[in-house]
Amino acid sequence: MIHRDDPSQPHHRPVRSFVLREGRLTAGQRRAFEALWPRFGVAWQPGTPLDPVAVFNVPQPVVLEIGFGNGESLAAQAAADPARNYLGLEVHRPGVGHLLLQIERLDIANLRVMRADAGALLQPPPAGGLPAASLAAVQLFFPDPWPKQRHHKRRIVQPAFMRNVARALAPGGVFHAATDWAPYAEHMLQVLEAMPALFENTAGAGRFTERPASRPPTKFERRGERLGHRVFDLVYRRR
């Protein structure tokens, strides 16, 4: 998940919002890649078009979740909402393998998985893959807050990234983010409030929203709440 420098300047290296730590796959996760990825995985290469509606057997509104972690909350959400299709993006193989196993265990028909960089996927053509106005919602739950000042440029929520999100969202589509890091919550609020031509804050200008019932709490979130960490939700509608 990245936002890139000016593509006309090829000597600039992209600024990534993640550090790829592969980790070790369990035997079950290895089996998931062998047996389940061909059924539920979506292979994509930068610079090639991707029609998210064509990815699914049933044409329904498509929700994109960026950085789903181990995928348990995304699996629960997709299972509870069969009227929409869910496309999950994650770069870390263990998380992808874990979600594939969840799809099999829960017999979820409306969820597909990609191992891809969201920043690249959301870029406009010819570099990116998603058509304009092709998504009903984009979800970004508990992204890396990159708390050190020198790393703030790595935060995925930046104006250029959000312009690409707006391009991919259909009018009336929703961008929903959540974090338990207060300075990052303020950063995201500042970025989005500065884009009134593209996004409307559903909670009112300058306000966070209560956690919607549609977002299942994660294990990470529940652990943080036990430690007294406040969770901030931001829900913006594409104008």
C-alpha positions in Angstrom: 0.0 0.0 0.0 1.8 3.1 -1.2 1.4 6.5 -2.6 3.9 7.1 -5.4 6.0 10.1 -6.3 5.5 11.7 -9.7 5.6 8.9 -12.2 7.3 11.2 -14.7 10.3 11.1 -12.4 11.4 7.5 -12.7 14.5 8.0 -10.5 12.3 8.6 -7.5 11.7 5.5 -5.4 8.1 4.9 -4.3 7.3 5.7 -0.7 5.7 2.6 0.8 3.3 2.5 3.7 4.3 -1.0 4.7 7.4 -3.0 5.4 7.1 -6.5 3.9 7.7 -9.1 6.7 7.0 -12.5 5.2 6.8 -14.6 8.4 6.6 -18.3 8.4 3.5 -20.0 6.8 1.8 -22.7 8.8 1.1 -26.1 7.1 -2.6 -25.0 6.8 -1.6 -21.7 5.2 0.6 -23.4 2.7 -2.3 -25.7 1.8 -4.5 -22.7 1.4 -2.2 -21.2 -1.2 -2.0 -24.5 -3.1 -5.7 -25.5 -2.9 -7.7 -22.3 -2.2 -5.8 -19.5 -3.9 -6.8 -20.8 -7.4 -10.5 -20.5 -6.3 -10.5 -17.4 -4.2 -7.3 -15.5 -5.1 -7.2 -12.7 -7.7 -3.9 -12.4 -9.5 -3.2 -8.9 -10.7 -0.2 -7.1 -12.3 0.3 -3.3 -12.2 -0.6 -1.7 -15.5 -3.4 -4.2 -16.3 -7.1 -3.5 -16.0 -9.1 -5.2 -13.3 -12.9 -5.2 -13.4 -14.0 -5.9 -9.8 -17.5 -6.8 -10.8 -16.1 -9.5 -13.2 -14.1 -11.0 -10.3 -17.3 -12.4 -8.7 -19.9 -14.8 -9.9 -22.7 -12.5 -8.9 -22.7 -8.8 -9.9 -23.2 -6.8 -6.7 -21.7 -3.6 -5.2 -18.0 -4.2 -4.4 -16.3 -3.2 -1.1 -12.5 -3.0 -1.1 -10.7 -3.6 2.2 -7.0 -2.5 2.3 -4.7 -4.3 4.7 -7.0 -6.9 6.3 -4.4 -8.4 8.6 -5.4 -12.0 9.5 -8.8 -11.4 7.8 -11.1 -12.6 10.6 -13.1 -9.4 10.8 -13.3 -9.1 7.0 -14.6 -12.7 6.8 -17.2 -12.0 9.4 -18.3 -8.9 7.6 -18.6 -10.6 4.2 -20.5 -13.6 5.7 -23.0 -11.2 7.3 -23.5 -9.1 4.2 -24.2 -11.4 1.2 -25.7 -8.6 -0.8 -22.3 -7.1 -1.4 -19.1 -8.5 -2.7 -15.8 -8.0 -0.8 -12.3 -7.8 -2.2 -9.6 -7.9 0.4 -6.0 -6.7 -0.2 -3.0 -7.7 1.9 0.7 -7.9 1.2 1.7 -10.4 3.9 1.4 -14.0 3.0 0.4 -15.5 6.4 -2.6 -13.1 6.6 -3.7 -14.1 3.1 -3.3 -17.8 3.9 -5.3 -17.3 7.1 -8.2 -15.5 5.3 -8.3 -18.2 2.6 -8.8 -20.8 5.3 -11.6 -18.6 6.8 -13.3 -18.4 3.5 -13.3 -22.2 3.2 -14.4 -22.8 6.8 -17.3 -20.3 6.7 -18.2 -21.2 3.0 -18.2 -17.5 2.0 -19.1 -17.0 -1.6 -18.8 -13.2 -1.8 -15.2 -12.7 -0.8 -12.0 -12.7 -2.9 -8.4 -12.1 -1.9 -5.6 -10.1 -3.6 -1.9 -10.0 -2.6 -1.2 -6.5 -4.0 -0.2 -3.0 -3.3 -3.3 -0.9 -2.8 -1.6 2.3 -3.9 -0.7 0.7 -7.2 -4.1 -0.8 -7.7 -5.9 2.5 -7.1 -3.7 4.6 -9.4 -5.5 5.9 -12.5 -4.8 4.2 -15.9 -2.5 3.2 -17.4 -0.5 2.4 -14.2 -3.5 1.3 -12.0 -6.1 -1.3 -12.4 -9.5 -0.2 -11.2 -12.0 1.6 -13.4 -13.4 4.9 -12.2 -16.5 4.7 -10.0 -16.2 0.9 -9.7 -16.3 0.6 -5.9 -19.2 1.0 -3.4 -16.8 1.4 -0.4 -13.2 1.4 0.6 -12.2 0.2 4.1 -8.9 0.9 5.9 -8.9 -0.5 9.4 -5.9 0.0 11.7 -3.2 0.9 9.2 0.3 1.3 10.4 0.4 4.8 12.0 4.1 5.3 11.4 4.3 7.4 14.7 7.8 8.8 14.2 7.9 12.2 12.6 10.5 11.2 10.0 8.1 8.3 8.9 4.9 10.4 8.5 5.4 10.4 4.8 4.8 6.6 4.9 1.3 7.0 6.2 -1.1 5.7 3.5 -3.7 8.4 4.0 -2.2 11.3 2.0 -3.9 13.7 -0.4 -2.7 11.9 -3.5 -3.8 8.5 -2.2 -7.3 9.9 -1.3 -7.7 11.4 -4.7 -7.2 8.0 -6.1 -9.7 6.5 -3.6 -12.2 9.2 -4.7 -11.7 8.3 -8.4 -12.4 4.6 -7.7 -15.5 5.2 -5.6 -18.9 5.6 -7.2 -20.8 8.8 -6.3 -22.2 8.2 -2.8 -19.6 5.5 -2.1 -18.1 5.4 1.3 -14.5 5.6 2.7 -14.3 4.1 6.2 -11.1 4.2 8.2 -10.4 3.3 11.8 -7.3 3.7 14.0 -6.5 3.6 17.7 -3.6 6.0 17.3 -4.9 9.5 18.1 -2.3 11.5 16.2 -2.9 9.4 13.1 -6.7 9.9 13.5 -6.1 13.6 13.6 -3.9 13.4 10.5 -6.5 11.5 8.6 -9.2 13.9 9.7 -7.1 16.8 8.5 -6.4 15.3 5.1 -10.0 14.4 4.5 -11.5 17.7 5.8 -9.2 19.5 3.3 -11.0 17.7 0.4 -14.6 19.0 0.6 -15.1 18.8 -3.2 -14.6 15.0 -3.0 -15.6 13.9 0.4 -18.4 14.7 2.9 -18.0 13.7 6.6 -21.0 11.7 7.5 -20.6 12.6 11.2 -20.4 16.4 10.5 -17.4 18.6 9.7 -14.4 17.8 11.8 -16.0 15.0 13.7 -15.3 11.3 14.2 -18.1 8.8 14.1 -19.2 6.0 16.4 -18.1 2.5 15.2 -20.8 1.4 12.7 -22.3 -2.0 13.6 -21.2 -3.2 10.1 -17.5 -3.1 11.2 -16.8 -6.1 13.4 -14.3 -5.4 16.2 -10.9 -7.1 15.7 -8.9 -9.0 18.3 -6.3 -6.2 18.1 -9.1 -3.6 18.8 -10.5 -5.5 21.7 -7.1 -5.9 23.2 -6.4 -2.1 22.8 -9.8 -1.3 24.4 -8.9 -3.4 27.4 -5.7 -1.2 27.7 -7.8 1.9 27.5 -7.0 2.8 23.9 -9.8 4.8 22.2 -10.7 3.8 18.6 -11.4 6.5 16.1 -13.7 5.8 13.1 -13.9 8.1 10.1 -16.7 7.7 7.6 -16.7 9.9 4.5 -19.1 9.8 1.5 -17.9 10.4 -2.0 -19.7 13.5 -3.4 
